[in-house]
């Protein structure tokens, strides 16, 4: 079973009001010994006068991950990572030479 872990690597914010304008995110998929990851950014337009505005000092990683996920197709991202893992598990191409055995043999 594959598990997906979402993290925030970095935030960019307005100097004046601390509103987050860019979140740098990473999602890592793990299925046993197989892993795949994806890294990206998500832009935001913060509104400090909005009732749901969260001050920079009050943010948690879970809050920002929620913002990022709300702006994207989470299922598609995770399906792409699963496809990478599936390709690792069952490769369709191999490399090497017949006169030099692979290190794993």
DRENGUMAR-630344 format. One record per residue: residue number from 1; residue in one letter; x, y, z of N, C-alpha, C, CB in turn. Coordinates in Angstrom, 1 decimal. Glycine has a CB too. Example, Ala and Ser with C-alpha at 12.3 -4.5 7.8 and 13.67 -1.06 7.14 Angstrom:
# DRENGUMAR-630344
1;A;13.2;-5.7;7.8;12.3;-4.5;7.8;13.2;-3.3;7.8;11.3;-4.5;9.0 $
2;S;12.8;-2.2;7.1;13.7;-1.1;7.1;12.9;0.0;7.9;14.1;-0.6;5.7 $
//
This chain:
# DRENGUMAR-630344
1;X;0.8;-1.2;0.0;0.0;0.0;0.0;0.9;1.2;0.0;-1.0;0.0;1.2 $
2;X;0.6;2.2;-0.8;1.4;3.4;-1.0;0.9;4.4;0.0;1.3;3.9;-2.4 $
3;X;1.8;5.1;0.7;1.5;6.2;1.6;2.0;7.5;0.9;2.1;6.0;3.0 $
4;X;1.3;8.6;1.1;1.7;9.9;0.5;2.0;10.8;1.7;0.6;10.4;-0.4 $
5;X;3.1;11.5;1.6;3.5;12.5;2.7;3.7;13.8;2.0;4.7;12.0;3.4 $
6;X;2.9;14.8;2.4;3.0;16.2;1.9;3.7;17.0;2.9;1.6;16.7;1.6 $
7;X;4.7;17.8;2.4;5.4;18.7;3.2;5.6;20.1;2.5;6.8;18.1;3.6 $
8;X;5.9;21.1;3.3;6.2;22.4;2.8;7.6;22.7;3.0;5.2;23.5;3.5 $
9;X;8.4;22.9;1.9;9.8;23.1;2.0;10.2;24.6;2.3;10.5;22.7;0.7 $
10;X;9.3;25.5;1.8;9.6;26.9;1.9;8.4;27.8;1.7;10.8;27.3;1.0 $
11;X;8.3;28.9;2.3;7.3;29.9;2.0;7.9;31.2;1.6;6.3;30.0;3.3 $
12;X;7.2;31.9;0.7;7.5;33.2;0.4;6.4;34.1;0.8;7.8;33.4;-1.2 $
13;X;6.6;35.2;1.4;5.6;36.1;2.0;5.8;37.5;1.7;5.4;35.8;3.5 $
14;X;4.7;38.3;1.8;4.9;39.8;1.7;5.6;40.3;3.0;3.5;40.4;1.5 $
15;X;6.5;41.2;2.8;7.2;41.8;3.9;6.3;42.7;4.7;8.4;42.6;3.4 $
16;X;5.3;43.3;4.1;4.4;44.2;4.8;3.4;43.6;5.7;3.7;45.1;3.8 $
17;X;2.7;42.5;5.2;1.7;42.0;6.1;1.9;40.5;6.4;0.3;42.1;5.3 $
18;X;2.9;39.9;5.9;3.2;38.5;6.1;2.3;37.5;5.4;3.1;38.2;7.6 $
19;X;1.5;38.0;4.5;0.7;37.1;3.7;1.5;36.2;2.8;-0.3;37.9;2.8 $
20;X;1.2;34.9;2.8;2.0;33.9;2.0;1.6;34.1;0.5;1.7;32.5;2.5 $
21;X;2.6;34.3;-0.3;2.4;34.4;-1.8;2.8;33.2;-2.6;3.1;35.7;-2.3 $
22;X;3.7;32.4;-2.0;4.1;31.2;-2.7;4.5;30.1;-1.7;5.4;31.5;-3.6 $
23;X;4.0;28.9;-1.9;4.4;27.8;-1.0;5.1;26.8;-1.9;3.1;27.1;-0.4 $
24;X;6.3;26.4;-1.5;7.1;25.3;-2.2;6.8;24.0;-1.5;8.6;25.6;-2.1 $
25;X;6.2;23.1;-2.2;5.7;21.8;-1.6;6.4;20.6;-2.2;4.2;21.7;-1.8 $
26;X;6.3;19.5;-1.5;6.8;18.2;-1.9;5.9;17.2;-1.5;8.3;18.0;-1.4 $
27;X;5.6;16.2;-2.3;4.8;15.0;-1.9;5.7;13.8;-2.2;3.4;15.0;-2.7 $
28;X;5.8;12.9;-1.3;6.6;11.7;-1.4;5.7;10.5;-1.3;7.8;11.7;-0.4 $
29;X;5.8;9.6;-2.2;5.0;8.4;-2.2;5.9;7.2;-1.8;4.3;8.1;-3.6 $
30;X;5.5;6.4;-0.9;6.3;5.2;-0.5;5.5;4.0;-0.5;7.0;5.5;0.8 $
31;X;6.0;2.9;-1.2;5.4;1.6;-1.2;6.5;0.6;-0.9;4.6;1.3;-2.6 $
32;X;6.6;0.2;0.3;7.7;-0.6;0.7;9.1;0.0;0.5;7.7;-2.0;0.0 $
33;X;9.9;-0.6;-0.3;11.2;0.0;-0.6;11.2;1.0;-1.8;12.2;-1.2;-0.9 $
34;X;10.1;1.1;-2.4;9.9;2.0;-3.6;9.4;3.4;-3.2;9.0;1.4;-4.6 $
35;X;10.1;4.4;-3.7;9.6;5.8;-3.5;9.7;6.6;-4.7;10.5;6.4;-2.4 $
36;X;8.8;7.6;-4.7;8.8;8.6;-5.8;8.4;9.9;-5.2;7.8;8.2;-7.0 $
37;X;8.8;11.0;-5.7;8.4;12.3;-5.2;8.2;13.3;-6.3;9.5;12.8;-4.2 $
38;X;7.5;14.4;-5.9;7.2;15.5;-6.8;7.4;16.8;-6.0;5.8;15.4;-7.5 $
39;X;7.9;17.8;-6.6;8.1;19.1;-6.0;7.5;20.2;-6.9;9.7;19.4;-5.8 $
40;X;6.9;21.1;-6.3;6.3;22.2;-7.0;6.0;23.4;-6.2;5.0;21.7;-7.6 $
41;X;5.4;24.4;-6.8;5.1;25.6;-6.1;3.6;26.0;-6.3;6.0;26.8;-6.5 $
42;X;3.1;26.7;-5.4;1.7;27.1;-5.5;1.6;28.6;-5.1;0.7;26.2;-4.7 $
43;X;1.1;29.4;-6.0;1.0;30.8;-5.7;-0.4;31.2;-5.0;1.1;31.7;-7.0 $
44;X;-0.3;32.2;-4.2;-1.5;32.7;-3.5;-1.6;34.2;-3.6;-1.5;32.2;-2.1 $
45;X;-2.8;34.7;-3.4;-3.0;36.1;-3.3;-3.7;36.4;-2.0;-4.0;36.7;-4.5 $
46;X;-2.9;36.7;-1.0;-3.4;36.8;0.4;-4.2;38.1;0.5;-2.3;36.8;1.4 $
47;X;-5.2;38.1;1.4;-6.0;39.3;1.7;-6.0;39.4;3.2;-7.5;39.1;1.1 $
48;X;-5.2;40.3;3.7;-5.1;40.5;5.2;-6.4;40.9;5.8;-4.0;41.5;5.5 $
49;X;-7.3;41.5;5.0;-8.6;41.9;5.6;-9.7;40.8;5.6;-9.1;43.1;4.8 $
50;X;-9.3;39.7;5.0;-10.3;38.5;5.0;-10.4;37.9;6.4;-9.9;37.5;3.9 $
51;X;-11.6;37.4;6.7;-11.8;36.8;8.0;-11.0;35.5;8.2;-13.3;36.5;8.2 $
52;X;-10.6;34.8;7.1;-9.9;33.6;7.2;-8.4;33.8;7.0;-10.4;32.6;6.2 $
53;X;-7.9;35.0;7.0;-6.5;35.3;6.9;-5.7;34.7;8.1;-6.2;36.8;6.7 $
54;X;-4.6;34.1;7.9;-3.9;33.5;9.0;-2.5;34.2;9.0;-3.7;32.0;8.9 $
55;X;-2.2;34.8;10.1;-0.9;35.5;10.2;0.3;34.5;10.1;-0.8;36.2;11.6 $
56;X;1.3;35.0;9.5;2.5;34.1;9.2;2.9;33.3;10.4;3.6;34.9;8.6 $
57;X;3.0;34.0;11.6;3.5;33.4;12.8;2.6;32.4;13.4;3.7;34.5;13.8 $
58;X;1.3;32.4;12.9;0.3;31.4;13.4;0.1;30.2;12.4;-1.0;32.1;13.6 $
59;X;0.9;30.2;11.3;0.7;29.1;10.3;1.3;27.8;10.9;1.4;29.5;9.0 $
60;X;0.7;26.7;10.4;1.2;25.4;10.7;1.4;24.8;9.3;0.3;24.5;11.6 $
61;X;2.3;23.8;9.2;2.5;23.1;8.0;1.2;22.5;7.4;3.6;22.0;8.1 $
62;X;0.4;21.9;8.3;-0.9;21.3;7.9;-1.8;22.3;7.3;-1.5;20.7;9.2 $
63;X;-1.8;23.5;7.8;-2.7;24.6;7.2;-2.2;24.9;5.8;-2.6;25.9;8.1 $
64;X;-0.9;25.0;5.6;-0.4;25.4;4.3;-0.6;24.2;3.3;1.1;25.8;4.3 $
65;X;-0.4;23.0;3.8;-0.6;21.8;2.9;-2.1;21.8;2.5;-0.2;20.5;3.7 $
66;X;-3.0;22.1;3.4;-4.4;22.2;3.0;-4.6;23.3;1.9;-5.2;22.5;4.2 $
67;X;-4.0;24.4;2.0;-4.1;25.4;1.0;-3.6;24.9;-0.3;-3.4;26.7;1.4 $
68;X;-2.5;24.3;-0.3;-1.9;23.8;-1.6;-2.8;22.8;-2.2;-0.5;23.2;-1.3 $
69;X;-3.2;21.8;-1.4;-4.1;20.7;-1.9;-5.4;21.3;-2.5;-4.3;19.7;-0.8 $
70;X;-5.9;22.3;-1.8;-7.2;22.9;-2.3;-7.1;23.5;-3.7;-7.7;24.0;-1.3 $
71;X;-5.9;23.8;-4.1;-5.6;24.5;-5.4;-5.3;23.5;-6.5;-4.6;25.5;-5.2 $
72;X;-5.1;22.3;-6.2;-4.7;21.3;-7.2;-5.5;20.0;-7.2;-3.2;21.0;-7.0 $
73;X;-5.2;19.2;-8.2;-5.9;17.9;-8.3;-5.0;16.9;-7.6;-6.1;17.5;-9.9 $
74;X;-5.2;16.8;-6.3;-4.4;15.9;-5.5;-4.4;14.5;-6.0;-4.9;15.9;-4.0 $
75;X;-5.6;14.0;-6.4;-5.7;12.6;-7.0;-4.8;12.4;-8.2;-7.1;12.3;-7.3 $
76;X;-4.7;13.4;-9.1;-3.9;13.3;-10.3;-2.4;13.2;-9.9;-4.1;14.4;-11.2 $
77;X;-2.0;14.1;-8.9;-0.6;14.1;-8.5;-0.2;12.7;-7.9;-0.4;15.2;-7.4 $
78;X;-1.1;12.2;-7.0;-0.8;10.9;-6.4;-0.8;9.8;-7.4;-1.8;10.7;-5.3 $
79;X;-1.7;9.8;-8.4;-1.8;8.8;-9.4;-0.5;8.8;-10.2;-3.0;9.0;-10.3 $
80;X;0.1;10.0;-10.5;1.3;10.1;-11.3;2.5;9.5;-10.5;1.6;11.5;-11.6 $
81;X;2.5;9.7;-9.2;3.6;9.1;-8.3;3.4;7.6;-8.3;3.5;9.7;-6.9 $
82;X;2.2;7.2;-8.2;1.9;5.7;-8.2;2.4;5.1;-9.5;0.4;5.4;-7.9 $
83;X;2.2;5.8;-10.6;2.7;5.2;-11.9;4.2;5.1;-11.9;2.2;6.1;-13.0 $
84;X;4.9;6.1;-11.3;6.4;6.0;-11.2;6.8;4.8;-10.4;6.9;7.3;-10.6 $
85;X;6.1;4.6;-9.3;6.4;3.4;-8.4;6.2;2.1;-9.1;5.6;3.5;-7.1 $
86;X;5.0;2.1;-9.8;4.7;0.9;-10.6;5.7;0.6;-11.6;3.3;1.0;-11.2 $
87;X;6.2;1.6;-12.3;7.2;1.5;-13.3;8.6;1.0;-12.7;7.5;2.8;-14.0 $
88;X;8.9;1.4;-11.5;10.1;0.9;-10.8;9.9;-0.6;-10.5;10.3;1.7;-9.5 $
89;X;8.7;-1.0;-10.0;8.4;-2.3;-9.6;8.5;-3.3;-10.8;7.1;-2.4;-8.9 $
90;X;8.0;-2.9;-11.9;7.9;-3.7;-13.1;8.4;-2.9;-14.3;6.4;-4.1;-13.3 $
91;X;9.7;-2.8;-14.4;10.3;-2.0;-15.5;10.0;-2.7;-16.9;11.8;-1.9;-15.3 $
92;X;9.8;-1.8;-17.9;9.6;-2.3;-19.2;10.8;-2.3;-20.1;8.5;-1.4;-19.9 $
93;X;11.9;-1.6;-19.6;13.2;-1.7;-20.2;14.2;-1.9;-19.2;13.5;-0.3;-21.0 $
94;X;15.3;-2.6;-19.6;16.4;-2.9;-18.8;17.7;-2.5;-19.5;16.5;-4.4;-18.4 $
95;X;18.8;-2.2;-18.7;20.0;-1.8;-19.3;21.1;-2.7;-18.8;20.3;-0.4;-19.1 $
96;X;22.2;-2.7;-19.5;23.4;-3.5;-19.0;24.0;-4.2;-20.3;23.0;-4.6;-18.0 $
97;X;24.9;-5.1;-20.0;25.6;-5.8;-21.1;25.6;-7.3;-20.6;27.1;-5.3;-21.3 $
98;X;25.6;-8.2;-21.6;25.5;-9.6;-21.2;26.9;-10.1;-20.7;25.1;-10.5;-22.4 $
99;X;28.0;-9.4;-20.9;29.3;-9.9;-20.5;29.6;-9.3;-19.1;30.3;-9.5;-21.5 $
100;X;28.8;-8.3;-18.6;29.1;-7.8;-17.3;27.8;-7.9;-16.5;29.6;-6.3;-17.4 $
101;X;27.7;-8.9;-15.6;26.4;-9.1;-14.9;26.1;-7.9;-14.1;26.5;-10.3;-14.0 $
102;X;24.8;-7.6;-13.9;24.4;-6.5;-13.1;24.8;-6.7;-11.7;22.8;-6.4;-13.2 $
103;X;25.0;-5.6;-11.0;25.5;-5.7;-9.6;24.6;-6.4;-8.7;25.7;-4.3;-9.0 $
104;X;23.3;-6.5;-9.0;22.3;-7.1;-8.1;22.3;-8.6;-8.3;21.0;-6.6;-8.4 $
105;X;23.0;-9.1;-9.3;23.0;-10.6;-9.5;24.0;-11.3;-8.7;23.2;-10.9;-11.0 $
//
